Amino acid sequence: MLRESLAADLIVELPNAVRLQRLVQTLREYFHSGAVGLLRLDEDSLRPVATVGLAHEALGRRFVIAQHPRLAAIMASREPTWFEPDSRLPDPYDGLVEHQAGDSLSVHDCMGVSLYVDGKVWGAITLDALQPGTFDSRARDELKRCTLQIEAAVRVTRLEQENRSLRLSRNDPQDLHAPVEEGEIIGQSEVVHHLLNELDVLADSDLPVLLLGETGVGKELFARRLHRMSRRSDKPLIQVNCAALPESLAESELFGHIKGAFSGATSDRAGRFDAANGGTLFLDEVGELPLSVQAKLLRTLQNGEIQRLGADKPLHVDVRIIAATNRHLPDSIRDGLFRADLYHRLSVYPVPIPALRERGNDVLMLAGHFLELNRARLGLRGLRLSPSAERALLAYGWPGNVRELEHVISRAALKELSRGTSRSLIITLEPHVLDLDSAMNAQGAIAEPAQEEAQGVPFQALSDAVDDCQRQKILHSLRLADDNWARAARMLEVDASNLHKLAKRLGLK
């Protein structure tokens, strides 16, 4: 009956995500499982692509096989692998199975099998049950018999993925599980889905792209995806943080110089445009470029030529420009800080990147990603969110976006360990340890000491209190300056580059 049900789905036209979700749901019902996970191999990790019975944040986790003995055992065999209920091998889903009470994992059954497509390993299917004895020898035999149907379902979904892989690497069309590169974009929300489709179309052109969005939304990741999907993917992607370029050296950094062009120029030096020739130049925080450099950048965009500092002859370069900013550049133009003609050249195709608060349950997926990273980094058995912590994450406004979420999870894990929590336990993060109330205070006004005592807020060390105060002032100035960092720096009477460094240390960038 199971194999007939799986076979029936193969002849029905379904979206890939729906087909895979139906697959895991069918397996869960047939085997009376608590949870089923379909995981795809990406280099040395397994990535959940469809799950049922697991916490939503599990979709954001990336399970490094070498760190998970059960997954390693499953991937090492073509036969189904079963783990006895009293197995001492830690389960990768410790604390993630729905309706699981307490901090310790109940005794349960677990089995899984590696999946192959066209003779190449694709990933694995895992089944977990909260009741011991669920997966008897008959169940394991049935999993073996239906493995071919599971692999066939994966193969059907492969067609669209293969087309995408060909676009990703036209010169090296690899197999269907092209590895996810560093900086994977995690999310399944409608706004992210629409954005990725838009970037896929843009990647085929050489038009300049201007990525717009708040600090911490991940503009660099989207720039890297644009390059990776383009015909220039086999050429360099060179990134320049325009805010970190000293005005006196910005021109030399971008365009290069010749020997003797200025004091200390003891030899010819190529610039970032030379390094990106044939590929892509990503100008991050482009709104911070000095006006003098903006004029030269405009000439390069118009003519495809650069002129090294001190040189007489221009050089031709073939570079695609992707720029990013958290500024509202029309305001900068009005204030005389940015050239209107350069803005129009860069913003041939402006792409707004959504803030984290606009991405719904992506918050939990991203939290899962950071939870797994911290679990591995800190050597923990398990690290998860309580249901109330999940609700707190979804309700919070995330002014610092994805970068702030990463810091919140990391700080919370360290706080739990600092309280003496054993690494051998499954650590559950509660709302109070996430410390989102302090972050909310940083967006408005910090509570008075008497209020803090009345509310039972833990006493802060002086350094932590200073950090909170600095966060408050920076966020307040940014609101008044419409997220214009240069203007905020002037309001705070600090150097702009120092403000960027401080904001990064405080988790605001």
N, C-alpha and C positions, 0 to 999 in steps of 0.2 A: 504493500500500500504506500509506504514512504517513497519508494523509487518511482512508482507511478505518479505520485503527486509532484515530485521533483521534475520528472520528465514532462508532465503537462505544462509546467511553467516555462519550459524551454521553448515551446512553440507559440507562446503568447507574446505579443509585442508589448514590452514594458520598458519604462525608463530604467537605466542601470541601477540607480539607488533603490528603486522600488523592488526590482528583481532580487537584489542581494538581501534586502530587508525581509522579503517574503521567504527567502531561503533560510535565514537564521530562525525566523518565527516558526516555520514548518518543522525544523529540527528540534526546536525547544519543545513544541507540543508533542511530537512523536516520542522523544526520549524522556519526557517529563523532567526536563532540565530546569534548574533555577536560572541559568544564564548560558547564552551561546555567543561566541565571538568569532567573526571572520576576520582574519588578520593577513595583511599583505606584506611581503618581504621587501624592505627598502634597505639595501646594503646589509648592515649588521643588526637591523632592528625590525621588529614586527609592528605594523601600524593597523589599528582597528579600522575597518572600513564599513562594517555593519555589526551591530550588537543588539541583543535583547536581554533584559534582566540585569543589566549592569548600569551603574550610575552614569548619567549623561557625560560627566567629565572624563570617563574612560576613553571616549572617542578622541580626546586630545593627547592621550598618552602614547609614548613611543617606547616599546619594550626592547631594550638592548638584549639580544639573545644570550650573550655571555653572562649577563647579570641575573638571568632567570633560568634555573636548572630545569624546571618542567618544560618550558618552551624549547630549551636546547635539546631535551630528550625527544620531544615530539618532532622537531625538525631533523633529527639525526636518523629517523626511521621512516620507511615508506608504509609501515604497518601502523594501525591505531595503537596508541600508547595509553595505558590506564595506570592511574596512581592510586594506591590503596588509601583508604580513608585515614589511616594513621601515618601516612608518608610524612617524613620530616622535611621533604623538599618544600620550600616556601612557594605559595601559589601567587602568581602575578596579579590575581584579582582579589587578594586579601583586602577585605574591607570595602570592596566595590560592588559586591552582589546585592541587589535590591532586597529590601525587607530583612537585612541582616542586622541583628541587634547586638549592641555591645561593641567593645573594642577588639575582642578576640574572635577569630574566625571559627564558626561551628564546624565540627567534623563533617566532611562531605566527600562526595565522589568527584573525580575529574578525569576526563579522557580527551584525547585530541588526535588529529592525524594531519600530516603534512600534505599539501596539495601541489600537484604538478600540472603544468599546461605545456603541451608540445615538448615534453621531455625535460622541461626546465622547472625548477622549484619556483612556485608562485607565492606560497604562504602557508597558512594553516587554518583549521577550524578547531575550536576548543569548546567543550561542553562541561559545565559545572552543575552539580546538584547538591542541595543542602542536606539531603538524606543519604546516609551511607547505604550501599547496596543497590542504588538506583541503576548503576551501569554494571550489570552482571555480564557473564560471558556471552549471552545471547545479544545483548545490546551492543557489545563490542564487535561481534560478528556482523551485526546489521550495519554498523558504521562503516566497516570495511567494504561491505557489499554496495553501499550507496556512495562511496567516495568518488566513483567515476561520474555519477550524476552531479555531485557537488562541483567537481572540476569542470564539467560541461557548462554549468551555470556561470562559472567564472569566465570560461572561454567566450561565452556569448557576450558578456559585458566588455570583453577585451577589445572589440572592434573599434569602439569610440576611443578607447585609451591608446590603441595603436596609432590611430590617426593623429592624436595629440602628440604622441612620442615622435612621430615623423616630423611634426612641425618643430618640436623641441630640438631636434638634432638631425637636420636634413643631410648632413654629410656623414652621419654615423647612425642610421636607423637601427636602434638596438631593440632588444626584446621588450615585452610589454611592461616589465617592472623596472623602468628607468629609475635609478635611485633618486630619492628626494634630496636636493642639495641643501646645504646649510642655509637656514633662514626660510624654512617651509612656512607657507601661509596657512594657518589653521583656522577653520571656520566653515559653517554650513548655512549661515544666515542668507536670506534672500539678497540683502544689499551686497554682501561679499561675493555671492554667486554672480550677480549682475556685473559687479566690478571686474571680476576675473574674466568673464566673457568679453567685456569691453577691451581689456588689456590684450587678450588674445588676438582681437581684430587689429588693434593698434600696432602690435608687434610686427606685422607684415609690412608696415610702412616705415619710412625713414623720417617721418614728421617729428619735429621737436614736441616733447610732452612736458607739461607742467603739472606736477603732483601737488595737490593742495590739501592741507589738513592740519589738525592740531598737533602739538608736540606729543610724541610717543605713540602715534597711530601705526607706525611701521612703514613710513614712506620708502625707506631704503629697501625693504623686502619687496615692495611692489616694483621698484625700479629694477631690482635684480631679476624679477620674473619677466619684466618687459624685455630685458636684454637676453635672457635665457630662451625666450620664445621667438626671438628675432633671427633674421638671416645672418646676424653678426655674432651669433652665440659662440662661434669658435674663435672669436677675436676678443681682445681685452675689454673688460669693464673697469674703468678707472673712476674712483670716487674722490671727490674733493669736498671737504667741509669748508664752505666759504666763510663761515663765522670764525673759523680758527686761523684764517690766513691773515697775518699782519699786513697792514696796508702797504708798507714799504716793500714787502716781498711778494705780494699777491700777483703782480704782473709776471715776475720771473717764474713763480711756481706754475702758473697756467701756460705761459707761452715760451718759457726758457730764456736763456741769455747767452751771449758770446763772451769770450775771454776779454776782460778789461771793460765790460759794460758799466761796472760800478766797482767801488772799493770792495775788495774781497772776492771778486769774480776772477779766479785764477785759471779757469778753464771753461770751455764751452759746456753748457748744460741744457739738455732737452727738458721741456716742460710736460705738463699733464696732457696737453693736446697731442704731443708727439707720442706719448705712451699709449694713448687711446686710438691712434691712427688705425682705421679699418674697423674699429669697434665702437664703443659707447662711452661717453663722458657723462658721469652723474654729478651734477652740481647741487649738492645738498645745502639748504639754507641760502639759496641764491640771492635772497633779498638783503643779505649782509655784505654783498660785494661793494667795494668802494666805487664811487662814480667814475673815477679815472679808468678803472679796469672794465667797467660796464661798457664804455665806449669802444674799447678794443675788442671785447667779446662780441659786440654788435657787428663790427666789421668782419670778424671771423664767420659769424653766422650768415652774413650776406654774401661773402666771396669765397668761403671755404679755404681761406688762407690765414696763416699766422705769421707774425713777425717777431722774432726773438729780440729781446731787449738788447739794443746796441747794434743790431744787424741792419744791413742796407736792403737786402732782398727778402721778399716774403717766401714762405714755404706752403705748398698745398697740403691740406690734410682732409681725410675723409672720416668724419666723426659724426655720430648721431648724438644729439644733446637730450638728456633727460634732466630736468631741473625740479627742485622741490622747495617748498617754503611753507612756514606756518604763519606768515604775514598775510595781511590783505594788501596786496601790492598796489592796487589803485590808491589806497591811502598814502603809501610811500611815495607814489608819483606826485600826489597832491602836496606832500611835505617836501618835495625836492630831493628825496633820498633814492629814487629809482627812476631810470629813464623810461619814458613812455614807449619809445620805439623799440627798446630791448624787450619790454614786457610783451608787446604785440608779437615779436619774433619768437619768444619763448612759449607763449601761450597759444600756439596754433591749435593745440588740443589740450585744454585744461581737464584734469581728472581729479575730482574731489575724493579723498579717502575718508570713509566714515569713521566717526568717533566710536570708541568701544561701547559707550552707552547706547548706541544705535544698533548694536549687533546682537541683541537678545541673548540666546543661550550660548552664543560663541564665547561669552565670558566664562562659562563653566568648562568648555572644551579647552580654552587657553589655560585656565586654572589647572586642569588635569595635566596638561603638558608641563607646566612649571612644577606641579607636585611630583611628577615622576622624575624630573631632573633633580630636584632637591632630595628625593628619596635615595636616588643612586649616589649623589654627591656626598650625602651625610651618612651613608651606610645604614639606612633604616629598613626594617622589615616591611613596613607599609606606611603610607602617608595619605590621608584622605580628608575630605570636608564633611562636617556634620550637615544634616539637612538645613538647620538654621543658618549655618555658615554659607551654604549655597544661596539661600534667600537673601542674606546680607550682601553677598557679592552682586547679585542681580539687581538689588535695590540701590546700590551705590552709584554715584554719578561719574566716577573715574575721570577727574580732570587731567590726570597724567596718562590716561589710556593704558595701552598694553604694557608699556614700560613700568607704570605704577603697579599694575597687577602683578608683574613679575617680582617686584620688590616686596609687595605685601606678602606674597606666599613665602618668599625666602626668609623674610624677617620672622614670620609666624613660626616657621619650622625651627629656626634657631632659638626662638624664645622658649618653645616647648622643651628643647634639649637642655637649655640653660637652667630649667627648673628641675632637672634631674630625671626626666622621662627616659626610660630604657629604650635603646635602639632596637631591642628584640621585640618590642610591642608594636601593634598597629596604632600609630599616632593619629588621633582625630582632631582636626583644627576646629575650634569653636569660634563664634563671632568675636568674643572678647579678645582672643589672641591675634585676630586679624587687625585689630586696632583701627578699624575704619572710623570710629568716632573721633579719634584724634585727627585723622585726615579731613574729616568733615569740618572740624573746628578750624583746621588750617585754611579752609576755604572761606570761612567767615571770621568769627571772633573766638579766640581761645577762652575757655571757661575760667572764671575767677578761681583762685585757690580754695575759697570757702565752698564754692559750688562743687569743685572736684572732690573735696573731702566728703561732702554730703552725698554725692553720687557714687562714692566708693571707687573713684578712679585711682589706680595705683600711683604711688609717688614716683616721680621721674627724677633720674639723675640730671644734674645741671646741663650736661652736654646734650641730652635728649630734649630737654626743655628749650635750649637754644636752637636746636635743629627745628623743632616745631614752630618756634617764633619766626625763624628765617623762611620756612615754607609758607607761613601765613603772609608774610610781607611780599614774598615773590609772587604768590598767586594773586594777591590783592593788586599789586602793581600791574600784573599782566592783564587782569580784567579791566583796569582803568586804561591800559594802553592798547586794548583790543588785540592782545596776544602779539604785540610788536615788542620783540626782545630788546632791540636797541633803545626804544622809547622807555621801556621799563627800567633799563639800566640807568638811563639819565634821571628818571624819577627817583631811583634808589641811590643815585650819586655813586655808582660803582662802575668799574670798567666792564664793557660788554662781554669780553672773553672770560673774565673772572666770574661774571654772573652765570654764564653757560656752564662753567666748571662746577660752581656751587650747586646749581640746579640739578646737574647730573648726579652729584654726590648725594643729594637729598631725595633722589628718586623721582624728580619732576621732569626728567628728559630721558 
